[in-house]
């Protein structure tokens, strides 16, 4: 769900574009299938971390396509998760589990 929030932190998007961006940003390490994506989107909507957008960036786009945007609460949750992940990476560096100066690609 963090990767979905991170994707939406850049701009409003629809499900397929989110799937593509997550795959691209993780170098193919994370591939969200439609079932996983839409279950996660439902949970993020239910938790108030994202909302469905009324705005349509492309007026010629398929009207059935739903666009989502991150909420202020979602942005706060994503920042908190990023800080948690950064803390875990620092621990991995201290324990020589990750090369110094490198970050791993992927994650959930």
LUMFI-114909 format. One record per residue (C-alpha): residue number from 1; residue in one letter; chain; x, y, z. Coordinates in pm, whole numbers. Layout:
REC   num   residu   chaine       c1       c2       c3
REC   NUM        A        A        X        Y        Z
...
REM end
This chain:
REC   num   residu   chaine       c1       c2       c3
REC     1        X        A        0        0        0
REC     2        X        A      297      231       60
REC     3        X        A      391      208     -307
REC     4        X        A       37      301     -411
REC     5        X        A       46      603     -180
REC     6        X        A      390      696     -313
REC     7        X        A      259      674     -669
REC     8        X        A      -36      898     -587
REC     9        X        A      186     1145     -400
REC    10        X        A      314     1251     -742
REC    11        X        A      -21     1301     -913
REC    12        X        A     -374     1172     -941
REC    13        X        A     -388      848    -1132
REC    14        X        A     -601      551    -1231
REC    15        X        A     -543      187    -1139
REC    16        X        A     -359       71    -1448
REC    17        X        A     -123      372    -1436
REC    18        X        A      -53      300    -1068
REC    19        X        A       34      -62    -1154
REC    20        X        A      272       51    -1429
REC    21        X        A      439      315    -1212
REC    22        X        A      495       74     -920
REC    23        X        A      651     -179    -1155
REC    24        X        A      870       87    -1316
REC    25        X        A      978      248     -987
REC    26        X        A     1076      -89     -839
REC    27        X        A     1260     -205    -1149
REC    28        X        A     1006     -483    -1193
REC    29        X        A     1064     -620     -841
REC    30        X        A      702     -545     -746
REC    31        X        A      420     -622     -985
REC    32        X        A       73     -552     -856
REC    33        X        A     -194     -772    -1007
REC    34        X        A     -542     -626    -1051
REC    35        X        A     -682     -816     -752
REC    36        X        A     -408     -699     -517
REC    37        X        A     -423     -345     -650
REC    38        X        A     -798     -301     -618
REC    39        X        A     -817     -469     -275
REC    40        X        A     -548     -228     -159
REC    41        X        A     -726       69     -319
REC    42        X        A    -1049      -29     -143
REC    43        X        A     -870      -44      191
REC    44        X        A     -697      290      130
REC    45        X        A    -1034      445       41
REC    46        X        A    -1200      293      349
REC    47        X        A     -917      425      569
REC    48        X        A     -943      775      420
REC    49        X        A     -587      767      284
REC    50        X        A     -702      822      -75
REC    51        X        A    -1022      945     -237
REC    52        X        A    -1173      904     -577
REC    53        X        A    -1112     1216     -781
REC    54        X        A    -1382     1398     -975
REC    55        X        A    -1118     1554    -1197
REC    56        X        A    -1031     1384    -1526
REC    57        X        A     -681     1479    -1643
REC    58        X        A     -754     1355    -1996
REC    59        X        A    -1102     1447    -2123
REC    60        X        A    -1074     1182    -2397
REC    61        X        A    -1002      909    -2141
REC    62        X        A    -1236      614    -2090
REC    63        X        A    -1522      738    -1871
REC    64        X        A    -1525      408    -1677
REC    65        X        A    -1171      472    -1553
REC    66        X        A    -1158      587    -1191
REC    67        X        A     -891      831    -1077
REC    68        X        A     -759      849     -722
REC    69        X        A     -569     1109     -524
REC    70        X        A     -389     1095     -192
REC    71        X        A     -544     1277      106
REC    72        X        A     -357     1477      370
REC    73        X        A     -397     1177      602
REC    74        X        A     -258      951      330
REC    75        X        A       41     1179      282
REC    76        X        A      106     1172      659
REC    77        X        A       81      792      663
REC    78        X        A      319      762      366
REC    79        X        A      571      994      534
REC    80        X        A      553      792      856
REC    81        X        A      607      468      662
REC    82        X        A      900      620      471
REC    83        X        A     1058      720      802
REC    84        X        A     1003      368      938
REC    85        X        A     1161      214      628
REC    86        X        A     1454      454      648
REC    87        X        A     1508      355     1011
REC    88        X        A     1510      -13      917
REC    89        X        A     1759       56      637
REC    90        X        A     1989      238      881
REC    91        X        A     1975      -70     1107
REC    92        X        A     2058     -292      809
REC    93        X        A     2361      -73      734
REC    94        X        A     2479      -88     1096
REC    95        X        A     2449     -466     1093
REC    96        X        A     2626     -493      756
REC    97        X        A     2313     -634      593
REC    98        X        A     2303     -366      325
REC    99        X        A     2593     -208      137
REC   100        X        A     2677      138      265
REC   101        X        A     2543      420       50
REC   102        X        A     2299      199     -142
REC   103        X        A     1928      161     -108
REC   104        X        A     1732     -143     -206
REC   105        X        A     1467     -132     -478
REC   106        X        A     1124     -276     -414
REC   107        X        A      925     -318      -96
REC   108        X        A      564     -318       -3
REM end
